[in-house]
Amino acid sequence: MFYFGKDNDTGYLYLKRSASNTFLTLTDLHHKVIVCKTSGSSNIIGSKRKKKSPYAIESIVREMNKFFQLYKITKIRLILKMRINSFFYFLNKELTFYGLKIIQFRVKRPVAFNGVRGRKLRRL
């Protein structure tokens, strides 16, 4: 666990994308959850495809903006629980639109306990 000091205007934002939903979780510096929003909770109803679209991130950040203002968060440390793809760029665009600044980002992906499975050997 890492701790960066007593910045009251800093928070962690976790981005996770599952097979059928998109999750954004806002925490304080001690990793205590402030709010967790999903694309389903931000009034995107319909198929999995709609919930995983970049429009879903726009909608989630719009709803989370109330909490950013309430807790006076202006700096974000972003932790991605997925590979970097277009979602990261849409999230960056939305956060800068609301006046938030990303000061650090990390990619934190799970790895199996025994590592990645080895290649299947060719039959001779």
N, CA, C and O atoms as a MOPAC input file, in Angstrom:
PM7 MOZYME 1SCF
protein

 N      0.84500 1    -1.17600 1     0.00000 1
 C      0.00000 1     0.00000 1     0.00000 1
 C      0.88700 1     1.23400 1     0.00000 1
 O      1.91400 1     1.27200 1     0.67700 1
 N      0.49000 1     2.22600 1    -0.75100 1
 C      1.28900 1     3.43100 1    -0.84300 1
 C      0.47600 1     4.62100 1    -0.36300 1
 O     -0.73200 1     4.69300 1    -0.59000 1
 N      1.13800 1     5.54000 1     0.29100 1
 C      0.49600 1     6.72200 1     0.84700 1
 C      1.34800 1     7.91000 1     0.46800 1
 O      2.56700 1     7.87200 1     0.63500 1
 N      0.73900 1     8.95800 1    -0.03600 1
 C      1.48500 1    10.05700 1    -0.61500 1
 C      1.46800 1    11.33800 1     0.20500 1
 O      1.94700 1    12.36300 1    -0.28200 1
 N      0.95500 1    11.33100 1     1.39300 1
 C      0.93700 1    12.55600 1     2.18400 1
 C     -0.47700 1    12.95700 1     2.54100 1
 O     -1.42500 1    12.20000 1     2.33500 1
 N     -0.60500 1    14.15000 1     3.07500 1
 C     -1.89500 1    14.59600 1     3.57800 1
 C     -2.52800 1    15.59600 1     2.61600 1
 O     -2.83100 1    16.72400 1     3.00400 1
 N     -2.72400 1    15.19700 1     1.38900 1
 C     -3.41300 1    16.04400 1     0.42100 1
 C     -4.90900 1    15.83300 1     0.58500 1
 O     -5.42000 1    14.74400 1     0.32200 1
 N     -5.61000 1    16.87000 1     1.01900 1
 C     -7.04500 1    16.74600 1     1.20800 1
 C     -7.80500 1    16.85800 1    -0.10000 1
 O     -8.98100 1    16.49900 1    -0.16300 1
 N     -7.15700 1    17.34700 1    -1.14200 1
 C     -7.85300 1    17.52100 1    -2.40700 1
 C     -7.55500 1    16.40000 1    -3.39700 1
 O     -7.81200 1    16.54700 1    -4.59200 1
 N     -7.01600 1    15.27900 1    -2.91200 1
 C     -6.63900 1    14.16600 1    -3.77900 1
 C     -7.48200 1    12.94100 1    -3.45900 1
 O     -7.79900 1    12.68000 1    -2.29900 1
 N     -7.84000 1    12.19800 1    -4.48700 1
 C     -8.58100 1    10.96100 1    -4.31100 1
 C     -8.14300 1     9.92800 1    -5.32300 1
 O     -7.52700 1    10.26100 1    -6.33500 1
 N     -8.45800 1     8.67700 1    -5.05200 1
 C     -8.16700 1     7.59100 1    -5.98000 1
 C     -9.42900 1     7.28000 1    -6.76400 1
 O    -10.52700 1     7.26900 1    -6.20700 1
 N     -9.27400 1     7.02800 1    -8.04200 1
 C    -10.39400 1     6.64900 1    -8.88900 1
 C    -10.03200 1     5.34200 1    -9.58000 1
 O     -9.06800 1     5.28300 1   -10.34400 1
 N    -10.80900 1     4.28900 1    -9.30900 1
 C    -10.57800 1     2.97100 1    -9.88700 1
 C    -11.52300 1     2.78700 1   -11.06900 1
 O    -12.72200 1     3.04100 1   -10.95400 1
 N    -10.99200 1     2.34900 1   -12.19200 1
 C    -11.80200 1     2.04900 1   -13.37100 1
 C    -11.70500 1     0.56200 1   -13.65100 1
 O    -10.61700 1     0.02400 1   -13.86000 1
 N    -12.86500 1    -0.10200 1   -13.65300 1
 C    -12.90800 1    -1.53900 1   -13.93200 1
 C    -14.01200 1    -1.79100 1   -14.94400 1
 O    -15.10900 1    -1.24100 1   -14.84300 1
 N    -13.70500 1    -2.62400 1   -15.90900 1
 C    -14.69500 1    -2.97500 1   -16.91300 1
 C    -14.87900 1    -4.47700 1   -16.89800 1
 O    -13.92900 1    -5.22800 1   -17.11700 1
 N    -16.09700 1    -4.91600 1   -16.64000 1
 C    -16.37400 1    -6.34400 1   -16.64800 1
 C    -16.99200 1    -6.71200 1   -17.99500 1
 O    -17.01000 1    -5.89900 1   -18.91900 1
 N    -17.49100 1    -7.92100 1   -18.09800 1
 C    -18.05600 1    -8.38300 1   -19.35800 1
 C    -19.33900 1    -7.64100 1   -19.71300 1
 O    -19.67800 1    -7.51600 1   -20.89000 1
 N    -20.05100 1    -7.14800 1   -18.70400 1
 C    -21.33900 1    -6.52500 1   -18.99700 1
 C    -21.53900 1    -5.16700 1   -18.33700 1
 O    -22.64700 1    -4.63200 1   -18.37900 1
 N    -20.50900 1    -4.59300 1   -17.73000 1
 C    -20.71200 1    -3.33800 1   -17.01200 1
 C    -19.39100 1    -2.58000 1   -16.89200 1
 O    -18.31800 1    -3.13300 1   -17.13300 1
 N    -19.48900 1    -1.30600 1   -16.51600 1
 C    -18.32800 1    -0.46300 1   -16.26800 1
 C    -18.45000 1     0.09300 1   -14.85700 1
 O    -19.49800 1     0.62800 1   -14.49500 1
 N    -17.40000 1    -0.02200 1   -14.05700 1
 C    -17.40200 1     0.41600 1   -12.66900 1
 C    -16.40800 1     1.55500 1   -12.47500 1
 O    -15.28300 1     1.48900 1   -12.97200 1
 N    -16.81300 1     2.59500 1   -11.75800 1
 C    -15.91500 1     3.66600 1   -11.33100 1
 C    -16.07000 1     3.79700 1    -9.82900 1
 O    -17.18300 1     3.99500 1    -9.34100 1
 N    -14.97200 1     3.68900 1    -9.08000 1
 C    -15.00400 1     3.76600 1    -7.63000 1
 C    -14.09800 1     4.89300 1    -7.17900 1
 O    -12.93200 1     4.94700 1    -7.57000 1
 N    -14.62000 1     5.79400 1    -6.36000 1
 C    -13.86300 1     6.91300 1    -5.81200 1
 C    -13.53500 1     6.61500 1    -4.36400 1
 O    -14.42700 1     6.30100 1    -3.57500 1
 N    -12.23500 1     6.71500 1    -3.99800 1
 C    -11.81500 1     6.47700 1    -2.61900 1
 C    -10.96200 1     7.64400 1    -2.14200 1
 O    -10.48900 1     8.45500 1    -2.93800 1
 N    -10.77300 1     7.71400 1    -0.81100 1
 C     -9.88200 1     8.73100 1    -0.25800 1
 C     -8.46100 1     8.19200 1    -0.24900 1
 O     -8.19600 1     7.13300 1    -0.81800 1
 N     -7.54300 1     8.91000 1     0.39200 1
 C     -6.14200 1     8.49400 1     0.38900 1
 C     -5.88200 1     7.23500 1     1.19800 1
 O     -4.85300 1     6.58500 1     1.01000 1
 N     -6.79400 1     6.87900 1     2.09500 1
 C     -6.64800 1     5.65700 1     2.87900 1
 C     -7.40400 1     4.50200 1     2.23600 1
 O     -7.60600 1     3.46800 1     2.87200 1
 N     -7.82400 1     4.66400 1     0.98100 1
 C     -8.54000 1     3.66600 1     0.19500 1
 C     -9.88500 1     3.29000 1     0.80900 1
 O    -10.34000 1     2.15700 1     0.65500 1
 N    -10.51600 1     4.22100 1     1.49600 1
 C    -11.87700 1     4.02400 1     1.99500 1
 C    -12.83600 1     4.49900 1     0.90900 1
 O    -12.69500 1     5.61300 1     0.40400 1
 N    -13.79400 1     3.67600 1     0.55200 1
 C    -14.68600 1     3.96800 1    -0.56800 1
 C    -15.60800 1     5.12700 1    -0.21800 1
 O    -16.27100 1     5.11900 1     0.81900 1
 N    -15.63900 1     6.11900 1    -1.09400 1
 C    -16.57000 1     7.23900 1    -0.95900 1
 C    -17.83300 1     6.92500 1    -1.73500 1
 O    -18.93700 1     7.00500 1    -1.19500 1
 N    -17.67500 1     6.56700 1    -3.00700 1
 C    -18.83200 1     6.22500 1    -3.83400 1
 C    -18.38600 1     5.27300 1    -4.94000 1
 O    -17.25900 1     5.34900 1    -5.43000 1
 N    -19.28800 1     4.38200 1    -5.31900 1
 C    -19.05300 1     3.46500 1    -6.42600 1
 C    -20.23000 1     3.59400 1    -7.38300 1
 O    -21.37700 1     3.38700 1    -6.98800 1
 N    -19.95800 1     3.92600 1    -8.61600 1
 C    -21.01000 1     4.08800 1    -9.62200 1
 C    -20.76300 1     3.11400 1   -10.76500 1
 O    -19.61900 1     2.83600 1   -11.12200 1
 N    -21.83400 1     2.60800 1   -11.32600 1
 C    -21.75700 1     1.73200 1   -12.48100 1
 C    -22.56500 1     2.33600 1   -13.60500 1
 O    -23.31800 1     3.28800 1   -13.40000 1
 N    -22.41100 1     1.78500 1   -14.78900 1
 C    -23.18000 1     2.30900 1   -15.90800 1
 C    -24.66000 1     1.96900 1   -15.74000 1
 O    -25.51600 1     2.70600 1   -16.23200 1
 N    -24.97400 1     0.88500 1   -15.06700 1
 C    -26.37000 1     0.54500 1   -14.81400 1
 C    -27.02300 1     1.49600 1   -13.82700 1
 O    -28.20600 1     1.81100 1   -13.95100 1
 N    -26.24300 1     1.96000 1   -12.83300 1
 C    -26.81100 1     2.87600 1   -11.83800 1
 C    -26.91500 1     4.30700 1   -12.35600 1
 O    -27.57100 1     5.14600 1   -11.73900 1
 N    -26.27200 1     4.58800 1   -13.48600 1
 C    -26.35100 1     5.94100 1   -14.03800 1
 C    -27.31100 1     6.00300 1   -15.22000 1
 O    -27.08100 1     6.72400 1   -16.19100 1
 N    -28.39100 1     5.23400 1   -15.11800 1
 C    -29.53100 1     5.27700 1   -16.03400 1
 C    -29.20000 1     4.87500 1   -17.46800 1
 O    -29.81900 1     5.38300 1   -18.40300 1
 N    -28.25900 1     3.99500 1   -17.65700 1
 C    -28.02800 1     3.41900 1   -18.97900 1
 C    -28.65200 1     2.03800 1   -18.95300 1
 O    -28.09300 1     1.09100 1   -18.40000 1
 N    -29.81000 1     1.94700 1   -19.55500 1
 C    -30.57100 1     0.70600 1   -19.52100 1
 C    -30.52900 1     0.09300 1   -20.91100 1
 O    -30.66700 1     0.79500 1   -21.91300 1
 N    -30.34300 1    -1.18700 1   -20.96600 1
 C    -30.33000 1    -1.84400 1   -22.26500 1
 C    -29.29700 1    -2.93000 1   -22.32400 1
 O    -29.04100 1    -3.63000 1   -21.34400 1
 N    -28.71300 1    -3.06000 1   -23.47400 1
 C    -27.79700 1    -4.16900 1   -23.73600 1
 C    -26.44900 1    -3.94900 1   -23.06300 1
 O    -26.13800 1    -2.85900 1   -22.58200 1
 N    -25.66400 1    -5.01300 1   -23.04300 1
 C    -24.30100 1    -4.93800 1   -22.50800 1
 C    -23.45800 1    -3.97200 1   -23.33200 1
 O    -22.55500 1    -3.31200 1   -22.81700 1
 N    -23.76700 1    -3.90600 1   -24.59500 1
 C    -22.99100 1    -3.05900 1   -25.49900 1
 C    -23.11900 1    -1.58800 1   -25.12400 1
 O    -22.13800 1    -0.84800 1   -25.19100 1
 N    -24.31700 1    -1.15500 1   -24.73000 1
 C    -24.51600 1     0.23500 1   -24.31300 1
 C    -23.79000 1     0.52700 1   -23.00700 1
 O    -23.23000 1     1.60900 1   -22.82900 1
 N    -23.80000 1    -0.44300 1   -22.09500 1
 C    -23.17500 1    -0.23900 1   -20.79000 1
 C    -21.65800 1    -0.16800 1   -20.88300 1
 O    -21.01500 1     0.42500 1   -20.01700 1
 N    -21.07500 1    -0.76300 1   -21.91900 1
 C    -19.62900 1    -0.75500 1   -22.06600 1
 C    -19.14600 1     0.33100 1   -23.02400 1
 O    -17.95400 1     0.39800 1   -23.32300 1
 N    -20.04400 1     1.17700 1   -23.50500 1
 C    -19.66300 1     2.20100 1   -24.48000 1
 C    -19.00000 1     3.39000 1   -23.78600 1
 O    -19.15700 1     3.55900 1   -22.57700 1
 N    -18.26600 1     4.21200 1   -24.52700 1
 C    -17.67200 1     5.41700 1   -23.93900 1
 C    -18.70700 1     6.39900 1   -23.40900 1
 O    -18.41100 1     7.17900 1   -22.50400 1
 N    -19.92000 1     6.37200 1   -23.96000 1
 C    -20.99100 1     7.22600 1   -23.44200 1
 C    -21.29200 1     6.88000 1   -21.98800 1
 O    -21.68300 1     7.75600 1   -21.21700 1
 N    -21.11600 1     5.62000 1   -21.60300 1
 C    -21.36200 1     5.20000 1   -20.22700 1
 C    -20.40700 1     5.90700 1   -19.27500 1
 O    -20.81400 1     6.31500 1   -18.18800 1
 N    -19.14100 1     6.06000 1   -19.66500 1
 C    -18.17000 1     6.75400 1   -18.81600 1
 C    -18.55700 1     8.21000 1   -18.65100 1
 O    -18.44200 1     8.77200 1   -17.56100 1
 N    -19.01600 1     8.82200 1   -19.73400 1
 C    -19.46600 1    10.21400 1   -19.66800 1
 C    -20.61200 1    10.36200 1   -18.67900 1
 O    -20.64100 1    11.31100 1   -17.89600 1
 N    -21.53700 1     9.44800 1   -18.71300 1
 C    -22.69100 1     9.48300 1   -17.81700 1
 C    -22.29100 1     9.23600 1   -16.36000 1
 O    -22.80900 1     9.89600 1   -15.45900 1
 N    -21.38500 1     8.30300 1   -16.12500 1
 C    -20.94900 1     7.98600 1   -14.76000 1
 C    -20.20800 1     9.17300 1   -14.14800 1
 O    -20.46500 1     9.53000 1   -12.99800 1
 N    -19.29200 1     9.78800 1   -14.89700 1
 C    -18.52200 1    10.91400 1   -14.36800 1
 C    -19.43700 1    12.10400 1   -14.09000 1
 O    -19.20800 1    12.85000 1   -13.13800 1
 N    -20.46300 1    12.28600 1   -14.90400 1
 C    -21.42600 1    13.36200 1   -14.66800 1
 C    -22.11600 1    13.17800 1   -13.31400 1
 O    -22.33100 1    14.14500 1   -12.58300 1
 N    -22.46000 1    11.93000 1   -12.98800 1
 C    -23.10300 1    11.65800 1   -11.70200 1
 C    -22.11400 1    11.74400 1   -10.53800 1
 O    -22.49600 1    12.12100 1    -9.43000 1
 N    -20.84300 1    11.39600 1   -10.77800 1
 C    -19.84000 1    11.44600 1    -9.71500 1
 C    -19.35600 1    12.85900 1    -9.44200 1
 O    -18.72800 1    13.10400 1    -8.41200 1
 N    -19.63200 1    13.78800 1   -10.33500 1
 C    -19.17500 1    15.16400 1   -10.17200 1
 C    -19.68800 1    15.78500 1    -8.87600 1
 O    -19.00700 1    16.62200 1    -8.28300 1
 N    -20.87300 1    15.39100 1    -8.43200 1
 C    -21.42100 1    15.88500 1    -7.15300 1
 C    -20.48000 1    15.52400 1    -5.99300 1
 O    -20.24900 1    16.33300 1    -5.09500 1
 N    -19.94900 1    14.30800 1    -6.02700 1
 C    -19.07300 1    13.85000 1    -4.94900 1
 C    -17.69700 1    14.50500 1    -5.02600 1
 O    -17.06600 1    14.75700 1    -3.99900 1
 N    -17.23400 1    14.78000 1    -6.24900 1
 C    -15.97500 1    15.51200 1    -6.39400 1
 C    -16.08900 1    16.89600 1    -5.76000 1
 O    -15.17400 1    17.35300 1    -5.07500 1
 N    -17.21100 1    17.55100 1    -5.99300 1
 C    -17.41100 1    18.88700 1    -5.43100 1
 C    -17.65500 1    18.83700 1    -3.93000 1
 O    -17.16900 1    19.69900 1    -3.19800 1
 N    -18.39600 1    17.84600 1    -3.46400 1
 C    -18.71100 1    17.72500 1    -2.04100 1
 C    -17.45400 1    17.48900 1    -1.20800 1
 O    -17.30000 1    18.08200 1    -0.14000 1
 N    -16.55600 1    16.63200 1    -1.68400 1
 C    -15.32400 1    16.33300 1    -0.96100 1
 C    -14.16200 1    17.21000 1    -1.39400 1
 O    -13.03500 1    17.00900 1    -0.94100 1
 N    -14.41900 1    18.18700 1    -2.27200 1
 C    -13.41400 1    19.16100 1    -2.74600 1
 C    -12.20400 1    18.45800 1    -3.36500 1
 O    -11.05800 1    18.82000 1    -3.09600 1
 N    -12.47000 1    17.46500 1    -4.18400 1
 C    -11.39400 1    16.71900 1    -4.84800 1
 C    -11.08900 1    17.39200 1    -6.17900 1
 O    -11.97400 1    17.57000 1    -7.01600 1
 N     -9.82500 1    17.76500 1    -6.36400 1
 C     -9.39800 1    18.38200 1    -7.61700 1
 C     -8.30600 1    17.57500 1    -8.30900 1
 O     -8.06600 1    17.75800 1    -9.50300 1
 N     -7.64100 1    16.68300 1    -7.57300 1
 C     -6.57300 1    15.85800 1    -8.14500 1
 C     -6.95800 1    14.39400 1    -8.00600 1
 O     -7.50400 1    13.97000 1    -6.98700 1
 N     -6.66500 1    13.63600 1    -9.04500 1
 C     -7.04600 1    12.22600 1    -9.08600 1
 C     -5.81500 1    11.36900 1    -9.32700 1
 O     -4.97900 1    11.68500 1   -10.17400 1
 N     -5.71300 1    10.28400 1    -8.57700 1
 C     -4.74800 1     9.22900 1    -8.85700 1
 C     -5.56800 1     8.07700 1    -9.43600 1
 O     -6.35100 1     7.44500 1    -8.72700 1
 N     -5.38400 1     7.81300 1   -10.71000 1
 C     -6.21200 1     6.86300 1   -11.44600 1
 C     -5.57500 1     5.48100 1   -11.42700 1
 O     -4.39200 1     5.33100 1   -11.73100 1
 N     -6.36500 1     4.47200 1   -11.06900 1
 C     -5.89600 1     3.09200 1   -11.04900 1
 C     -6.79700 1     2.29700 1   -11.98500 1
 O     -7.99900 1     2.17000 1   -11.75000 1
 N     -6.20100 1     1.76600 1   -13.04400 1
 C     -6.94500 1     1.00300 1   -14.03600 1
 C     -6.84300 1    -0.47800 1   -13.71500 1
 O     -5.74800 1    -1.00500 1   -13.52500 1
 N     -7.98100 1    -1.14200 1   -13.65500 1
 C     -7.97900 1    -2.58600 1   -13.43600 1
 C     -8.25700 1    -3.29100 1   -14.75500 1
 O     -8.98700 1    -4.28100 1   -14.80700 1
 N     -7.66200 1    -2.76300 1   -15.82000 1
 C     -7.81800 1    -3.31300 1   -17.16300 1
 C     -6.68900 1    -2.78400 1   -18.02100 1
 O     -5.88100 1    -1.97800 1   -17.56000 1
 N     -6.62700 1    -3.22700 1   -19.25900 1
 C     -5.62000 1    -2.71300 1   -20.16800 1
 C     -5.96800 1    -1.28800 1   -20.58400 1
 O     -7.13200 1    -0.89100 1   -20.53600 1
 N     -4.97100 1    -0.52700 1   -20.98700 1
 C     -5.22300 1     0.82600 1   -21.47200 1
 C     -5.82300 1     0.72500 1   -22.86400 1
 O     -5.23100 1     0.13400 1   -23.76700 1
 N     -7.00100 1     1.30600 1   -23.02800 1
 C     -7.64200 1     1.35800 1   -24.33400 1
 C     -8.41500 1     2.66700 1   -24.42900 1
 O     -8.11800 1     3.60600 1   -23.69100 1
 N     -9.37400 1     2.74900 1   -25.29700 1
 C    -10.07600 1     4.00900 1   -25.53400 1
 C    -10.81000 1     4.51200 1   -24.29700 1
 O    -11.07200 1     5.71000 1   -24.18900 1
 N    -11.15100 1     3.62100 1   -23.35400 1
 C    -11.85100 1     4.05100 1   -22.14500 1
 C    -11.00400 1     5.03300 1   -21.33700 1
 O    -11.52900 1     5.98900 1   -20.76500 1
 N     -9.70700 1     4.79600 1   -21.29200 1
 C     -8.82000 1     5.68300 1   -20.54900 1
 C     -8.85000 1     7.08600 1   -21.13800 1
 O     -8.87000 1     8.06700 1   -20.39500 1
 N     -8.85400 1     7.19200 1   -22.45500 1
 C     -8.84700 1     8.49900 1   -23.10000 1
 C    -10.17300 1     9.23400 1   -22.90500 1
 O    -10.18400 1    10.44700 1   -22.70000 1
 N    -11.29300 1     8.50400 1   -22.96900 1
 C    -12.58700 1     9.13700 1   -22.72600 1
 C    -12.70600 1     9.58500 1   -21.26900 1
 O    -13.26600 1    10.64600 1   -20.99200 1
 N    -12.18700 1     8.78700 1   -20.34200 1
 C    -12.21500 1     9.16600 1   -18.93200 1
 C    -11.35600 1    10.39200 1   -18.68000 1
 O    -11.75300 1    11.28400 1   -17.93000 1
 N    -10.20200 1    10.44500 1   -19.29000 1
 C     -9.31700 1    11.60300 1   -19.16000 1
 C    -10.01100 1    12.86900 1   -19.67700 1
 O     -9.94500 1    13.92200 1   -19.04200 1
 N    -10.66900 1    12.76200 1   -20.82000 1
 C    -11.37500 1    13.90100 1   -21.40900 1
 C    -12.49600 1    14.39100 1   -20.49100 1
 O    -12.67300 1    15.59600 1   -20.31000 1
 N    -13.25000 1    13.45500 1   -19.91200 1
 C    -14.36000 1    13.82600 1   -19.03700 1
 C    -13.87000 1    14.45300 1   -17.73500 1
 O    -14.46000 1    15.41900 1   -17.25100 1
 N    -12.79900 1    13.91000 1   -17.16800 1
 C    -12.28400 1    14.45800 1   -15.91400 1
 C    -11.73800 1    15.87200 1   -16.11800 1
 O    -11.94200 1    16.73700 1   -15.26600 1
 N    -11.05000 1    16.11600 1   -17.22700 1
 C    -10.54800 1    17.46900 1   -17.47700 1
 C    -11.68700 1    18.43000 1   -17.77300 1
 O    -11.56600 1    19.62200 1   -17.49000 1
 N    -12.79000 1    17.94600 1   -18.33600 1
 C    -13.96000 1    18.79400 1   -18.57900 1
 C    -14.52700 1    19.32700 1   -17.26400 1
 O    -14.97600 1    20.47200 1   -17.19900 1
 N    -14.50800 1    18.50100 1   -16.21800 1
 C    -15.02600 1    18.91300 1   -14.91500 1
 C    -13.95500 1    19.55200 1   -14.02800 1
 O    -14.20700 1    19.78900 1   -12.84700 1
 N    -12.78400 1    19.83300 1   -14.56400 1
 C    -11.75100 1    20.54400 1   -13.82400 1
 C    -10.89700 1    19.67700 1   -12.92700 1
 O    -10.22900 1    20.19400 1   -12.03100 1
 N    -10.89900 1    18.37700 1   -13.14300 1
 C    -10.08200 1    17.46300 1   -12.34500 1
 C     -8.78400 1    17.18300 1   -13.07200 1
 O     -8.74100 1    17.15600 1   -14.30200 1
 N     -7.73100 1    16.97600 1   -12.31100 1
 C     -6.41100 1    16.77200 1   -12.88900 1
 C     -5.89200 1    15.39600 1   -12.48200 1
 O     -5.87600 1    15.05900 1   -11.29800 1
 N     -5.47000 1    14.60600 1   -13.46200 1
 C     -4.88500 1    13.29300 1   -13.17400 1
 C     -3.40400 1    13.50000 1   -12.89800 1
 O     -2.65500 1    13.93300 1   -13.77400 1
 N     -2.98000 1    13.18600 1   -11.66600 1
 C     -1.57900 1    13.38700 1   -11.31100 1
 C     -0.77000 1    12.10000 1   -11.39800 1
 O      0.46100 1    12.13800 1   -11.41100 1
 N     -1.45400 1    10.96400 1   -11.45800 1
 C     -0.75600 1     9.68400 1   -11.56500 1
 C     -1.75100 1     8.64800 1   -12.05800 1
 O     -2.93700 1     8.72100 1   -11.73800 1
 N     -1.27700 1     7.69100 1   -12.83100 1
 C     -2.13100 1     6.54600 1   -13.13900 1
 C     -1.30100 1     5.28300 1   -13.15600 1
 O     -0.12500 1     5.28700 1   -13.51700 1
 N     -1.95400 1     4.18800 1   -12.75000 1
 C     -1.30500 1     2.88200 1   -12.69800 1
 C     -2.22000 1     1.86500 1   -13.33900 1
 O     -3.44100 1     2.02500 1   -13.35000 1
 N     -1.62700 1     0.83000 1   -13.86700 1
 C     -2.39000 1    -0.30600 1   -14.38800 1
 C     -2.19100 1    -1.44200 1   -13.40600 1
 O     -1.07300 1    -1.92000 1   -13.21800 1
 N     -3.26400 1    -1.87100 1   -12.78700 1
 C     -3.20200 1    -2.89800 1   -11.74800 1
 C     -4.09100 1    -4.05600 1   -12.18700 1
 O     -5.28600 1    -4.09300 1   -11.89400 1
 N     -3.47900 1    -4.99400 1   -12.89400 1
 C     -4.23200 1    -6.12300 1   -13.41500 1
 C     -3.93400 1    -7.36100 1   -12.60000 1
 O     -2.80200 1    -7.55500 1   -12.15800 1
 N     -4.93600 1    -8.20400 1   -12.39500 1
 C     -4.69000 1    -9.42700 1   -11.62300 1
 C     -3.87500 1   -10.44100 1   -12.40500 1
 O     -4.01500 1   -10.56200 1   -13.62200 1
 N     -3.02100 1   -11.16900 1   -11.69500 1
 C     -2.21300 1   -12.23500 1   -12.27800 1
 C     -2.51100 1   -13.50900 1   -11.49000 1
 O     -2.62600 1   -13.47500 1   -10.26500 1
 N     -2.63200 1   -14.60900 1   -12.18400 1
 C     -2.92100 1   -15.88600 1   -11.53100 1
 C     -1.78400 1   -16.25900 1   -10.57300 1
 O     -0.64400 1   -15.84100 1   -10.77200 1
 N     -2.08900 1   -17.03900 1    -9.54300 1
 C     -1.10600 1   -17.37900 1    -8.53200 1
 C      0.07400 1   -18.14600 1    -9.12300 1
 O      1.22000 1   -17.89200 1    -8.75200 1
 N     -0.18600 1   -19.06900 1   -10.02700 1
 C      0.89600 1   -19.82700 1   -10.64200 1
 C      1.40900 1   -19.17100 1   -11.90600 1
 O      2.17100 1   -19.78800 1   -12.65100 1
 N      1.02100 1   -17.95800 1   -12.16200 1
 C      1.45900 1   -17.26900 1   -13.36700 1
 C      0.56800 1   -17.60800 1   -14.54600 1
 O     -0.46600 1   -18.26000 1   -14.40300 1
 N      0.98700 1   -17.15700 1   -15.69700 1
 C      0.23100 1   -17.40200 1   -16.91800 1
 C      0.48400 1   -18.83100 1   -17.38800 1
 O      1.59600 1   -19.34300 1   -17.25700 1
 N     -0.53500 1   -19.46400 1   -17.92900 1
 C     -0.41200 1   -20.82900 1   -18.39300 1
 C      0.57000 1   -20.90200 1   -19.56700 1
 O      0.57500 1   -20.03600 1   -20.44200 1
 N      1.38300 1   -21.92900 1   -19.56900 1
 C      2.38300 1   -22.09400 1   -20.62300 1
 C      1.76800 1   -22.52400 1   -21.94500 1
 O      0.60400 1   -22.92000 1   -22.00600 1
 N      2.56800 1   -22.44100 1   -23.00000 1
 C      2.10200 1   -22.82700 1   -24.31900 1
 C      1.93400 1   -24.33600 1   -24.42000 1
 O      2.64100 1   -25.10400 1   -23.76800 1
 N      0.99100 1   -24.74000 1   -25.24500 1
 C      0.79300 1   -26.14600 1   -25.48800 1
 C      1.89200 1   -26.64200 1   -26.41700 1
 O      2.17700 1   -26.00700 1   -27.43100 1
 N      2.51500 1   -27.77400 1   -26.08000 1
 C      3.60500 1   -28.30000 1   -26.88900 1
 C      3.07500 1   -28.87700 1   -28.19500 1
 O      1.99400 1   -29.46400 1   -28.24700 1
 N      3.86700 1   -28.69300 1   -29.24700 1
 C      3.48600 1   -29.24200 1   -30.55000 1
 C      3.67400 1   -30.75100 1   -30.56300 1
 O      4.60700 1   -31.28900 1   -29.96600 1
 N      2.77400 1   -31.40800 1   -31.25100 1
 C      2.88200 1   -32.84900 1   -31.39000 1
 C      3.83600 1   -33.15100 1   -32.54000 1
 O      3.77000 1   -32.49500 1   -33.57900 1
 N      4.71100 1   -34.12400 1   -32.37500 1
 C      5.66500 1   -34.47200 1   -33.44200 1
 C      5.15800 1   -35.55000 1   -34.34000 1
 O      5.84700 1   -35.94700 1   -35.27900 1

